[in-house]
Amino acid sequence: MNKVKVGIIGCGNISAIYFKNCKLYRGLEVVACADIDVSRAQARAEEFGVPKACSVEELLADPDVEMVINLTIPAAHAEICQRALHAGKHVYVEKPLAVTREDGRKTLELAKEKNLLVGCAPDTFLGGGIQTSIKLIRDGWIGEPLAATAFMMARGPEGWHPDPVFFYKQGGGPMFDMGPYYLTALVAMLGPINRIAGMTKKSFPERRITSQAKYGEMIQVDIPTHVAGLLEFDSGAIGTIITSFDIMGGADLPRIEIYGSEGSLSVPDPNTFGGPVRFRRKGSKEWGEIPLTHGFAENSRSVGALDMALAIAENRPHRASGDLAYHVLEAMHGFHDASDQASHYVMQSKCASPEPMPLDADSLWL
């Protein structure tokens, strides 16, 4: 296949792994990069051998760019996606799809109108760990899936991120920052969500930055930093999820576990691509580790964009789709709405679980 020519917008902290991996994949070629601070784009272009560093306006006007990878901050996701679509370009965006459900819907409607594709991170569920878990579930190893738990328990990012303020503004917080990894993995394994319950809390009104660049500066916290929720899946399975930036003393909980009528499955960290995957059969006293059945077990961020590029060429649905990302976006809002209104939130969107990755995808695509 011919390589899809990519322009990357947003050259901040997360961009390095995208630049690195796009150079490895046969289906993608980064031909331009842009940032609101053009000097950052120039630095990334020099670091990764990108031929053009420019303003956002110049990149969107470039006829060579076929797909935009949008790595801006969450508050800019919808605007940049919609500008790229208006410019006639497919777009793949870092999570979340948008800050608001309204903006998420507008992005998908515009893409449909323009006959263009929208893809969205996270694509970690395409990695060897979660794809192996999906295969085990579909092959019946745990029987009928009955329940699931998911825990993201940590301190906030003010201790390590160079510019952590946006994590505590609208579109941030533990649910919107880390929830997409967990919810996307759960939907990929168990199918779409039917309804939600939730309770939220803002534990600290201010946070002190302790990372080096802005050490000592204070952040005013505008969003809940501890979110506990329940999920009812269309399949009938019941899930429990907690995402928190308030765990100051550490936690010792599994990332994700799936419980079935014939056994239980321990799923690896959904913010990674690899293992371990562990299984415990009904009646057994021991967990056993399962060898990974799929590739992309290393940090493969941008494999979702690669899959989207291949989907364009093959005229098939892509896996890290806008519909999946919107379903997750709605669910994240649903936990907050359920807490605020002290009632269940009934999901309005539906999406299909993405097709599993081919067993030999990494050898075919790298």
VEXLORO-161122 format. One record per residue (C-alpha): residue in three letters; x, y, z. Coordinates in nm, 4 decimals. Layout:
BEGIN
+---------+----------+----------+----------+
| residuo |       px |       py |       pz |
+---------+----------+----------+----------+
|     ALA |        X |        Y |        Z |
...
+---------+----------+----------+----------+
% end
This chain:
BEGIN
+---------+----------+----------+----------+
| residuo |       px |       py |       pz |
+---------+----------+----------+----------+
|     MET |   0.0000 |   0.0000 |   0.0000 |
|     ASN |   0.1021 |   0.3604 |  -0.0463 |
|     LYS |   0.1895 |   0.5352 |   0.2775 |
|     VAL |  -0.0689 |   0.7789 |   0.4133 |
|     LYS |   0.0935 |   1.1195 |   0.4547 |
|     VAL |   0.0462 |   1.2448 |   0.8099 |
|     GLY |   0.0687 |   1.5854 |   0.9743 |
|     ILE |   0.1064 |   1.5931 |   1.3530 |
|     ILE |  -0.0448 |   1.8895 |   1.5392 |
|     GLY |   0.0739 |   1.9280 |   1.8973 |
|     CYS |   0.4416 |   1.8654 |   1.9727 |
|     GLY |   0.4294 |   1.8358 |   2.3517 |
|     ASN |   0.5099 |   1.5597 |   2.5975 |
|     ILE |   0.3168 |   1.2725 |   2.4349 |
|     SER |   0.4246 |   1.3489 |   2.0782 |
|     ALA |   0.7680 |   1.1831 |   2.0901 |
|     ILE |   0.6313 |   0.8282 |   2.0898 |
|     TYR |   0.4007 |   0.9122 |   1.7971 |
|     PHE |   0.6884 |   1.0526 |   1.5917 |
|     LYS |   0.9030 |   0.7514 |   1.6784 |
|     ASN |   0.6429 |   0.4872 |   1.5948 |
|     CYS |   0.5118 |   0.6527 |   1.2792 |
|     LYS |   0.8624 |   0.6147 |   1.1353 |
|     LEU |   0.8447 |   0.2389 |   1.2020 |
|     TYR |   0.5070 |   0.1650 |   1.0428 |
|     ARG |   0.4866 |   0.0859 |   0.6741 |
|     GLY |   0.1543 |   0.2615 |   0.6267 |
|     LEU |   0.2364 |   0.6067 |   0.7701 |
|     GLU |   0.4722 |   0.8879 |   0.6719 |
|     VAL |   0.4948 |   1.2077 |   0.8780 |
|     VAL |   0.5463 |   1.4900 |   0.6293 |
|     ALA |   0.4770 |   1.7906 |   0.8550 |
|     CYS |   0.4329 |   1.8901 |   1.2183 |
|     ALA |   0.2880 |   2.1986 |   1.3848 |
|     ASP |   0.2373 |   2.3496 |   1.7261 |
|     ILE |   0.0999 |   2.6744 |   1.8662 |
|     ASP |   0.4657 |   2.7262 |   1.9653 |
|     VAL |   0.6384 |   2.6757 |   1.6298 |
|     SER |   0.9765 |   2.6345 |   1.8010 |
|     ARG |   0.8505 |   2.3117 |   1.9585 |
|     ALA |   0.7466 |   2.1856 |   1.6162 |
|     GLN |   1.0888 |   2.2757 |   1.4800 |
|     ALA |   1.2580 |   2.0856 |   1.7619 |
|     ARG |   1.0511 |   1.7705 |   1.6958 |
|     ALA |   1.1093 |   1.8003 |   1.3195 |
|     GLU |   1.4832 |   1.8137 |   1.3750 |
|     GLU |   1.4741 |   1.5277 |   1.6279 |
|     PHE |   1.2751 |   1.2901 |   1.4066 |
|     GLY |   1.3680 |   1.4007 |   1.0551 |
|     VAL |   1.0323 |   1.5526 |   0.9608 |
|     PRO |   1.0721 |   1.7658 |   0.6481 |
|     LYS |   0.8354 |   2.0483 |   0.7462 |
|     ALA |   0.7687 |   2.2335 |   1.0749 |
|     CYS |   0.5085 |   2.5070 |   1.0555 |
|     SER |   0.2050 |   2.6761 |   1.2059 |
|     VAL |  -0.1242 |   2.4898 |   1.2488 |
|     GLU |  -0.2774 |   2.6978 |   0.9679 |
|     GLU |   0.0013 |   2.6046 |   0.7270 |
|     LEU |  -0.0257 |   2.2348 |   0.8069 |
|     LEU |  -0.4029 |   2.2293 |   0.7538 |
|     ALA |  -0.3590 |   2.4075 |   0.4197 |
|     ASP |  -0.0915 |   2.1646 |   0.3002 |
|     PRO |  -0.2380 |   1.9494 |   0.0182 |
|     ASP |   0.0174 |   1.6731 |   0.0852 |
|     VAL |  -0.1241 |   1.6034 |   0.4325 |
|     GLU |  -0.3942 |   1.3348 |   0.4102 |
|     MET |  -0.4363 |   1.2578 |   0.7810 |
|     VAL |  -0.3926 |   1.4765 |   1.0883 |
|     ILE |  -0.2826 |   1.3261 |   1.4193 |
|     ASN |  -0.4142 |   1.5689 |   1.6802 |
|     LEU |  -0.2045 |   1.5696 |   1.9995 |
|     THR |  -0.3196 |   1.9041 |   2.1409 |
|     ILE |  -0.4555 |   1.9479 |   2.4939 |
|     PRO |  -0.8095 |   1.8127 |   2.5506 |
|     ALA |  -0.9707 |   2.1575 |   2.5407 |
|     ALA |  -0.8475 |   2.1970 |   2.1795 |
|     HIS |  -0.9326 |   1.8473 |   2.0544 |
|     ALA |  -1.2720 |   1.9272 |   1.9020 |
|     GLU |  -1.1642 |   2.2542 |   1.7404 |
|     ILE |  -0.8552 |   2.1057 |   1.5736 |
|     CYS |  -1.0395 |   1.7913 |   1.4641 |
|     GLN |  -1.3166 |   1.9945 |   1.3057 |
|     ARG |  -1.0714 |   2.2290 |   1.1344 |
|     ALA |  -0.8868 |   1.9278 |   0.9920 |
|     LEU |  -1.2121 |   1.7764 |   0.8656 |
|     HIS |  -1.3131 |   2.1065 |   0.7049 |
|     ALA |  -0.9725 |   2.1007 |   0.5340 |
|     GLY |  -1.0581 |   1.7597 |   0.3849 |
|     LYS |  -0.8298 |   1.5485 |   0.6030 |
|     HIS |  -0.8934 |   1.2334 |   0.8034 |
|     VAL |  -0.8132 |   1.2865 |   1.1707 |
|     TYR |  -0.6858 |   1.0706 |   1.4566 |
|     VAL |  -0.6934 |   1.2398 |   1.7980 |
|     GLU |  -0.5484 |   1.1710 |   2.1402 |
|     LYS |  -0.8079 |   1.0891 |   2.4048 |
|     PRO |  -1.0616 |   1.2112 |   2.4845 |
|     LEU |  -1.2480 |   1.2686 |   2.1583 |
|     ALA |  -1.3703 |   1.6039 |   2.2948 |
|     VAL |  -1.4396 |   1.7677 |   2.6275 |
|     THR |  -1.8181 |   1.7820 |   2.5826 |
|     ARG |  -2.0626 |   1.5355 |   2.4342 |
|     GLU |  -2.1960 |   1.8084 |   2.2065 |
|     ASP |  -1.8519 |   1.8715 |   2.0559 |
|     GLY |  -1.7933 |   1.4976 |   2.0194 |
|     ARG |  -2.1193 |   1.4591 |   1.8265 |
|     LYS |  -2.0357 |   1.7579 |   1.6050 |
|     THR |  -1.7000 |   1.6056 |   1.5159 |
|     LEU |  -1.8540 |   1.2721 |   1.4148 |
|     GLU |  -2.1384 |   1.4374 |   1.2216 |
|     LEU |  -1.8932 |   1.6558 |   1.0307 |
|     ALA |  -1.6768 |   1.3546 |   0.9436 |
|     LYS |  -1.9816 |   1.1712 |   0.8088 |
|     GLU |  -2.0826 |   1.4776 |   0.6079 |
|     LYS |  -1.7316 |   1.5061 |   0.4589 |
|     ASN |  -1.6969 |   1.1275 |   0.4047 |
|     LEU |  -1.3828 |   1.1250 |   0.6193 |
|     LEU |  -1.2695 |   0.9048 |   0.9081 |
|     VAL |  -1.2204 |   0.9986 |   1.2732 |
|     GLY |  -1.0090 |   0.7797 |   1.4972 |
|     CYS |  -0.9234 |   0.8291 |   1.8621 |
|     ALA |  -0.6847 |   0.7035 |   2.1259 |
|     PRO |  -0.6386 |   0.5054 |   2.3318 |
|     ASP |  -0.5147 |   0.2331 |   2.1007 |
|     THR |  -0.3552 |   0.0325 |   2.3824 |
|     PHE |  -0.6443 |  -0.2158 |   2.3528 |
|     LEU |  -0.4935 |  -0.3156 |   2.0160 |
|     GLY |  -0.1793 |  -0.4376 |   2.1949 |
|     GLY |  -0.0851 |  -0.7954 |   2.2718 |
|     GLY |  -0.2090 |  -0.7922 |   2.6322 |
|     ILE |  -0.5700 |  -0.6879 |   2.5817 |
|     GLN |  -0.6006 |  -0.8625 |   2.2438 |
|     THR |  -0.4954 |  -1.1861 |   2.4159 |
|     SER |  -0.7596 |  -1.1193 |   2.6831 |
|     ILE |  -1.0246 |  -1.0610 |   2.4153 |
|     LYS |  -0.9312 |  -1.3888 |   2.2456 |
|     LEU |  -0.9564 |  -1.5827 |   2.5735 |
|     ILE |  -1.3013 |  -1.4368 |   2.6442 |
|     ARG |  -1.4264 |  -1.5034 |   2.2903 |
|     ASP |  -1.2841 |  -1.8561 |   2.2980 |
|     GLY |  -1.4862 |  -1.9283 |   2.6146 |
|     TRP |  -1.2073 |  -1.9671 |   2.8681 |
|     ILE |  -1.4017 |  -1.7889 |   3.1440 |
|     GLY |  -1.7473 |  -1.8978 |   3.0267 |
|     GLU |  -2.0128 |  -1.6278 |   3.0355 |
|     PRO |  -1.8655 |  -1.2936 |   3.1524 |
|     LEU |  -2.0581 |  -1.1915 |   3.4645 |
|     ALA |  -1.8682 |  -0.9030 |   3.6237 |
|     ALA |  -1.5602 |  -0.6837 |   3.5999 |
|     THR |  -1.3517 |  -0.4558 |   3.8191 |
|     ALA |  -1.1198 |  -0.1734 |   3.7101 |
|     PHE |  -0.8970 |   0.0394 |   3.9333 |
|     MET |  -0.6737 |   0.3372 |   3.8502 |
|     MET |  -0.5528 |   0.4483 |   4.1925 |
|     ALA |  -0.2680 |   0.6975 |   4.1951 |
|     ARG |  -0.1413 |   1.0399 |   4.2948 |
|     GLY |  -0.1985 |   1.3218 |   4.0505 |
|     PRO |   0.0437 |   1.4115 |   3.7692 |
|     GLU |   0.1698 |   1.7325 |   3.9352 |
|     GLY |   0.4722 |   1.5397 |   4.0598 |
|     TRP |   0.6027 |   1.4353 |   3.7181 |
|     HIS |   0.4316 |   1.6197 |   3.4307 |
|     PRO |   0.6138 |   1.9372 |   3.3151 |
|     ASP |   0.2884 |   2.1343 |   3.2733 |
|     PRO |   0.0117 |   1.9596 |   3.4739 |
|     VAL |  -0.2435 |   2.2416 |   3.5097 |
|     PHE |  -0.4801 |   2.1114 |   3.2382 |
|     PHE |  -0.5267 |   1.7834 |   3.4275 |
|     TYR |  -0.7314 |   1.9765 |   3.6853 |
|     LYS |  -0.9483 |   2.1766 |   3.4449 |
|     GLN |  -1.2555 |   2.0814 |   3.2429 |
|     GLY |  -1.1739 |   1.7767 |   3.0343 |
|     GLY |  -0.9135 |   1.6611 |   3.2858 |
|     GLY |  -0.9272 |   1.4678 |   3.6113 |
|     PRO |  -0.8668 |   1.0968 |   3.6627 |
|     MET |  -1.1762 |   0.9868 |   3.4703 |
|     PHE |  -1.1108 |   1.1941 |   3.1594 |
|     ASP |  -0.7341 |   1.1416 |   3.1683 |
|     MET |  -0.7103 |   0.7720 |   3.2548 |
|     GLY |  -1.0703 |   0.6510 |   3.2266 |
|     PRO |  -1.0494 |   0.6170 |   2.8460 |
|     TYR |  -0.7894 |   0.3402 |   2.8796 |
|     TYR |  -1.0019 |   0.1385 |   3.1206 |
|     LEU |  -1.3413 |   0.2003 |   2.9605 |
|     THR |  -1.2146 |   0.1356 |   2.6069 |
|     ALA |  -1.0631 |  -0.1939 |   2.7208 |
|     LEU |  -1.3852 |  -0.2938 |   2.8992 |
|     VAL |  -1.6014 |  -0.2125 |   2.5955 |
|     ALA |  -1.3596 |  -0.3980 |   2.3662 |
|     MET |  -1.3867 |  -0.7056 |   2.5906 |
|     LEU |  -1.7486 |  -0.6924 |   2.7097 |
|     GLY |  -1.9358 |  -0.4772 |   2.4576 |
|     PRO |  -2.1256 |  -0.1493 |   2.4937 |
|     ILE |  -2.2520 |   0.0021 |   2.8200 |
|     ASN |  -2.6236 |   0.0320 |   2.8997 |
|     ARG |  -2.6384 |   0.2423 |   3.2178 |
|     ILE |  -2.4152 |   0.3954 |   3.4817 |
|     ALA |  -2.4129 |   0.4982 |   3.8484 |
|     GLY |  -2.1456 |   0.7127 |   4.0076 |
|     MET |  -2.0153 |   0.9164 |   4.2981 |
|     THR |  -1.7447 |   1.1834 |   4.2680 |
|     LYS |  -1.5347 |   1.3951 |   4.5017 |
|     LYS |  -1.2878 |   1.6840 |   4.4799 |
|     SER |  -1.0618 |   1.5997 |   4.7734 |
|     PHE |  -0.8138 |   1.8898 |   4.7564 |
|     PRO |  -0.9120 |   2.2373 |   4.6286 |
|     GLU |  -0.5491 |   2.3169 |   4.5414 |
|     ARG |  -0.2485 |   2.1151 |   4.4247 |
|     ARG |   0.1190 |   2.2124 |   4.4491 |
|     ILE |   0.3333 |   2.1364 |   4.1439 |
|     THR |   0.6480 |   1.9449 |   4.2399 |
|     SER |   0.7802 |   1.8661 |   3.8917 |
|     GLN |   1.0861 |   2.0671 |   3.8000 |
|     ALA |   0.9644 |   2.3077 |   3.5312 |
|     LYS |   0.6979 |   2.4792 |   3.7460 |
|     TYR |   0.8023 |   2.3657 |   4.0926 |
|     GLY |   0.6041 |   2.5286 |   4.3740 |
|     GLU |   0.3255 |   2.6799 |   4.1626 |
|     MET |  -0.0289 |   2.6139 |   4.2836 |
|     ILE |  -0.3121 |   2.4674 |   4.0742 |
|     GLN |  -0.6752 |   2.5528 |   4.1427 |
|     VAL |  -0.8678 |   2.2266 |   4.1084 |
|     ASP |  -1.1900 |   2.2624 |   3.9084 |
|     ILE |  -1.2973 |   1.9000 |   3.8631 |
|     PRO |  -1.3555 |   1.5841 |   4.0715 |
|     THR |  -1.0363 |   1.3961 |   4.1495 |
|     HIS |  -1.1935 |   1.0719 |   4.2786 |
|     VAL |  -1.4628 |   0.8985 |   4.0706 |
|     ALA |  -1.6292 |   0.5711 |   4.1704 |
|     GLY |  -1.8748 |   0.4120 |   3.9315 |
|     LEU |  -2.0886 |   0.1119 |   3.8407 |
|     LEU |  -2.1545 |  -0.0034 |   3.4854 |
|     GLU |  -2.4227 |  -0.2294 |   3.3446 |
|     PHE |  -2.3240 |  -0.3669 |   3.0043 |
|     ASP |  -2.5756 |  -0.4577 |   2.7356 |
|     SER |  -2.4597 |  -0.8176 |   2.7810 |
|     GLY |  -2.5805 |  -0.8128 |   3.1429 |
|     ALA |  -2.2339 |  -0.8074 |   3.2992 |
|     ILE |  -2.1841 |  -0.5617 |   3.5867 |
|     GLY |  -1.8660 |  -0.3571 |   3.6241 |
|     THR |  -1.7077 |  -0.1534 |   3.9031 |
|     ILE |  -1.4560 |   0.1227 |   3.8273 |
|     ILE |  -1.2592 |   0.3710 |   4.0383 |
|     THR |  -1.0296 |   0.6373 |   3.8949 |
|     SER |  -0.8474 |   0.8603 |   4.1414 |
|     PHE |  -0.5713 |   1.1201 |   4.1684 |
|     ASP |  -0.6102 |   1.1186 |   4.5504 |
|     ILE |  -0.4227 |   0.8021 |   4.6516 |
|     MET |  -0.1288 |   0.9559 |   4.8373 |
|     GLY |  -0.0078 |   0.6377 |   5.0073 |
|     GLY |  -0.0257 |   0.4008 |   4.7108 |
|     ALA |  -0.2618 |   0.1105 |   4.6391 |
|     ASP |  -0.2286 |  -0.2616 |   4.5750 |
|     LEU |  -0.5246 |  -0.3466 |   4.3534 |
|     PRO |  -0.5541 |  -0.5205 |   4.0144 |
|     ARG |  -0.5886 |  -0.3013 |   3.7066 |
|     ILE |  -0.8742 |  -0.4961 |   3.5464 |
|     GLU |  -1.0257 |  -0.8348 |   3.6256 |
|     ILE |  -1.3066 |  -1.0102 |   3.4370 |
|     TYR |  -1.5095 |  -1.2751 |   3.6222 |
|     GLY |  -1.6966 |  -1.5457 |   3.4314 |
|     SER |  -1.9058 |  -1.8538 |   3.4968 |
|     GLU |  -1.6043 |  -2.0809 |   3.4366 |
|     GLY |  -1.3087 |  -1.8751 |   3.5513 |
|     SER |  -1.1467 |  -1.5355 |   3.6045 |
|     LEU |  -0.9124 |  -1.3274 |   3.3914 |
|     SER |  -0.6552 |  -1.0760 |   3.5144 |
|     VAL |  -0.6051 |  -0.8162 |   3.2397 |
|     PRO |  -0.2835 |  -0.6097 |   3.2198 |
|     ASP |  -0.2579 |  -0.2342 |   3.2702 |
|     PRO |  -0.4689 |  -0.0854 |   2.9880 |
|     ASN |  -0.2264 |   0.2072 |   2.9658 |
|     THR |   0.0300 |  -0.0397 |   2.8277 |
|     PHE |   0.0377 |  -0.2757 |   2.5305 |
|     GLY |   0.1877 |  -0.5912 |   2.6797 |
|     GLY |   0.1153 |  -0.8421 |   2.9577 |
|     PRO |   0.0973 |  -1.0179 |   3.1845 |
|     VAL |  -0.2356 |  -1.1907 |   3.1209 |
|     ARG |  -0.3339 |  -1.4331 |   3.3971 |
|     PHE |  -0.6148 |  -1.6902 |   3.4141 |
|     ARG |  -0.7668 |  -1.8887 |   3.6984 |
|     ARG |  -1.0057 |  -2.1715 |   3.6163 |
|     LYS |  -1.3119 |  -2.2458 |   3.8299 |
|     GLY |  -1.2037 |  -2.4749 |   4.1134 |
|     SER |  -0.8352 |  -2.3948 |   4.0811 |
|     LYS |  -0.6346 |  -2.2413 |   4.3653 |
|     GLU |  -0.3667 |  -2.0917 |   4.1405 |
|     TRP |  -0.3401 |  -1.8229 |   3.8752 |
|     GLY |  -0.1489 |  -1.9131 |   3.5620 |
|     GLU |   0.0130 |  -1.6717 |   3.3157 |
|     ILE |  -0.1012 |  -1.7039 |   2.9550 |
|     PRO |   0.1494 |  -1.6399 |   2.6722 |
|     LEU |   0.0490 |  -1.3467 |   2.4537 |
|     THR |  -0.1260 |  -1.4509 |   2.1333 |
|     HIS |  -0.0832 |  -1.1130 |   1.9586 |
|     GLY |   0.1962 |  -0.8720 |   1.8797 |
|     PHE |   0.2330 |  -0.4990 |   1.9472 |
|     ALA |   0.3355 |  -0.5773 |   2.3053 |
|     GLU |   0.5794 |  -0.2849 |   2.3279 |
|     ASN |   0.4788 |   0.0830 |   2.3419 |
|     SER |   0.2961 |   0.1005 |   2.0083 |
|     ARG |   0.1085 |   0.4306 |   2.0397 |
|     SER |  -0.0170 |   0.5374 |   1.6966 |
|     VAL |  -0.1027 |   0.1786 |   1.5938 |
|     GLY |  -0.4639 |   0.3007 |   1.5974 |
|     ALA |  -0.3720 |   0.5611 |   1.3365 |
|     LEU |  -0.1933 |   0.2905 |   1.1362 |
|     ASP |  -0.5026 |   0.0691 |   1.1493 |
|     MET |  -0.7121 |   0.3650 |   1.0327 |
|     ALA |  -0.4763 |   0.4261 |   0.7403 |
|     LEU |  -0.5031 |   0.0587 |   0.6423 |
|     ALA |  -0.8823 |   0.0737 |   0.6804 |
|     ILE |  -0.8927 |   0.3588 |   0.4285 |
|     ALA |  -0.6991 |   0.1479 |   0.1777 |
|     GLU |  -0.8988 |  -0.1702 |   0.2512 |
|     ASN |  -1.2414 |   0.0000 |   0.2741 |
|     ARG |  -1.3232 |  -0.1518 |   0.6133 |
|     PRO |  -1.4098 |  -0.0188 |   0.9614 |
|     HIS |  -1.1143 |   0.0910 |   1.1731 |
|     ARG |  -1.0846 |  -0.0303 |   1.5288 |
|     ALA |  -1.0015 |   0.2805 |   1.7384 |
|     SER |  -1.3044 |   0.4522 |   1.5902 |
|     GLY |  -1.4827 |   0.7770 |   1.6615 |
|     ASP |  -1.7984 |   0.5851 |   1.7556 |
|     LEU |  -1.6084 |   0.3862 |   2.0210 |
|     ALA |  -1.4446 |   0.7056 |   2.1497 |
|     TYR |  -1.7796 |   0.8858 |   2.1687 |
|     HIS |  -1.9357 |   0.5966 |   2.3627 |
|     VAL |  -1.6484 |   0.6222 |   2.6130 |
|     LEU |  -1.6812 |   1.0032 |   2.6264 |
|     GLU |  -2.0516 |   0.9741 |   2.7034 |
|     ALA |  -1.9822 |   0.7155 |   2.9731 |
|     MET |  -1.7261 |   0.9396 |   3.1431 |
|     HIS |  -1.9767 |   1.2223 |   3.1576 |
|     GLY |  -2.2343 |   0.9692 |   3.2744 |
|     PHE |  -2.0430 |   0.8976 |   3.5969 |
|     HIS |  -2.0326 |   1.2698 |   3.6790 |
|     ASP |  -2.3987 |   1.3199 |   3.5822 |
|     ALA |  -2.5103 |   1.0210 |   3.7897 |
|     SER |  -2.3254 |   1.1601 |   4.0918 |
|     ASP |  -2.4570 |   1.5136 |   4.0466 |
|     GLN |  -2.8167 |   1.3971 |   3.9974 |
|     ALA |  -2.8099 |   1.1023 |   4.2431 |
|     SER |  -2.9614 |   0.8755 |   3.9779 |
|     HIS |  -2.8648 |   0.6283 |   3.7076 |
|     TYR |  -2.7436 |   0.7657 |   3.3766 |
|     VAL |  -2.8811 |   0.5736 |   3.0776 |
|     MET |  -2.6441 |   0.5674 |   2.7810 |
|     GLN |  -2.7751 |   0.7148 |   2.4561 |
|     SER |  -2.4982 |   0.5948 |   2.2231 |
|     LYS |  -2.4108 |   0.2434 |   2.1132 |
|     CYS |  -2.1044 |   0.1023 |   1.9449 |
|     ALA |  -1.9892 |  -0.2373 |   1.8313 |
|     SER |  -1.6927 |  -0.4022 |   1.9977 |
|     PRO |  -1.4007 |  -0.3611 |   1.7545 |
|     GLU |  -1.2958 |  -0.6638 |   1.5526 |
|     PRO |  -0.9953 |  -0.8415 |   1.7070 |
|     MET |  -0.6558 |  -0.7730 |   1.5574 |
|     PRO |  -0.5081 |  -1.0340 |   1.3202 |
|     LEU |  -0.2762 |  -1.2705 |   1.5020 |
|     ASP |   0.0123 |  -1.1711 |   1.2735 |
|     ALA |  -0.0683 |  -0.7993 |   1.2487 |
|     ASP |   0.2688 |  -0.6785 |   1.3737 |
|     SER |   0.4580 |  -0.8774 |   1.1097 |
|     LEU |   0.2250 |  -0.7530 |   0.8365 |
|     TRP |   0.2263 |  -0.3864 |   0.9312 |
|     LEU |   0.5750 |  -0.3100 |   1.0577 |
+---------+----------+----------+----------+
% end
